[in-house]
Amino acid sequence: MLARTDWAHLIPHAGAMCLLDAVLAWDDHAIHAISTSHGQPDHPLRGELGLHAIHLAEYGAQAMAVHGALLARHAGVEAARPGRLVSLRDVVLSVEYVDASHGRLDVHAERLYADASGAQYAFRVEQAGRVLASGRAAVIHPASEEAMAP
């Protein structure tokens, strides 16, 4: 298991927006992370009615970022690489809001394709063995930080 302190400095997400707690397993193709942040009353994505399930795509995207960062570190790169989430496809939500009383989230991401310009992953977020959200996400890596400006 890799605690957040082992990889948080490798991704651009910081503070309360770093939603994952730990990585249970990872290899060249996939990652399995866990989180309990969905139960926090001050969650940065929480609305009046709670954490909407569409925000689980952000958990999937962060698992992608951690996976890419762990792969980069394995190749000798220690700096966070900027990326931009550009596409969500085939997203399926089985709940409207996430119920924190059902326990931790298990976040899985599987790399479908990657090169120097970006990557595509399939993700799924489970809670107590039930899939709450799944889909595919694509991220691009701009050639420079100026390309990240809105």
N, C-alpha and C positions, 0 to 999 in steps of 0.2 A: 504494500500500500504506500502511496505517496501522499503525504499531507500537503495542504495548500502552500505551506512555506517552502516546499521543494520546487514549486513551479509557478507560483503567482507572479514572480518578477519577470517571467518569460512572456506574459500575455499583456495586452493593453488594458484589460479590465482591472479596475482598482476599487478599493474601499467596498462599500455596500454593493456595488455592481459586479464584484467578483462573486458569482452566485454558487460556485461549486466548492465543496468542502475537501474532497480527497479524490484520488484516483485509485480505484481498486485493482485495475488491470489495464494493460495496454500492450500492443505489439505494433508491427509495421502497418497493419491494416485497420485496427479498431481500438477503441477506448471505452472503458466502463468507469464512470465517475459517480459520486454520490453527493447529495445535498440535503440539508435541512433548512436552508434559507427561506423556503416558501412559507414557513410557519412564523416568520418574524413579523411583528406588527408594523415595523418601520421599513418593510421591504420596499425598495425604490420603484418597483413596478406594480405594487398593490394599489387597487382602487377602493372605492367605498364598499364594494361588495366582496372584496378579497382579490386574490391573484387569479386573473383570467387565464384560462388554459392556453390562449394564443401566445402568452409570454413564455410558455415552455419551449417554444422555438429558440428563444434566447439561451435557454439552458443547453439545448442541442448545439447552438452556434459556439457557445463557450467551450463545450467539450471538443468541438472541432479545433478551436484555437489552442487548447491545451495539448491536443494530440499533435498538431503541427509543430508546436513549440518543443514538445518532447522529442519529436523526430529530428528537429533542427539541432537541439542540444546534443543528441546522440551523434550528429554529424559535426559537432564542434562549434556551433553557433549559439551564443548565450544571450543575444539581444532580442527583445520583443520585436516582432515584425508587424508593421501596420497592415491591416486588411479591411476590406469593406464587404459586408454581407450584401449581395446583389440580387439574390433570388431565393424564394421559398417555393417549393412545388409539392404537389400531392400531399398537402398537410391534412391530416385527419385528427380531429379532437374528439375524444370520447366523453369528455365532461365539459361543463362550461367554466366552472371554477375549481381550483385545486383545494382539496380538503386536507388541511395540515394534520388533522387527527388520525389520518391513515398512515402516518410515518414518513420516512425519508423518501426521496426521489432517487431512482436509479436512472442515470443518463447514459445512453449508449450512442456512439457515433461510429459509423463504418465508412472509411475512405473509399469512394468509388473511382475517383480520378484525381490526380494532382500533378502539377508541373510548376515551374518557376512563377507563372503568372496567376495561379489560383488553384482552387480545389473544389470538388463536389463530394458531399457526404450524404449518407442516409442517417437519420437520427430517430431515436425513439426515447420517450421518457415514460418510465413505469413507476408505479407506486403499489407496494404490497402485491406484486405479481401482475397487476393490471396495467395495460398500455393506456396512458392518458393522452399522449400525443405522439405523432410520427410524421415523417415527411423527408424531404430532401432539401438541402441547402447548398448554395454556391457562394464562394467568397473569392474576391480578386485581391491581388497584392499589387498596388500601384507601384510604378517604377521609382517614385520619389515621394517624400512626405508632402510636397506641394500638391501632388495629385490627390491627396486626402482632403484638401481644403474644400469646403462646400461651395 
